[in-house]
Amino acid sequence: MKALNFVAKLLMVIGALNWGLVGFFGYDLVGDIFGGMDSGLARVVFAIVGLAGLYGLVCLFRCCSCGPSCGCHHKK
């Protein structure tokens, strides 16, 4: 599970940096590396980064990272 969290966070950082480059400079690094924004490989990378973002969103709203056995999910 730690490996999945690390990969998801890494992909979210890559996505955030890419969007920062697009926003500030109009430059799409991921699209440029993988043959343009509309190339199949770039779309796959964008989709994987998007899935990592959804995973991160779920993790963001979890009670804590120690898991359901800690008992904090039922505390108020």
Summary of the structure (lengths in Angstrom):
residues: 76
radius of gyration: 16.1
end to end distance: 26.6
largest distance: 50.4
contacts: 166
relative contact order: 0.13
helix: 74%
strand: 0%
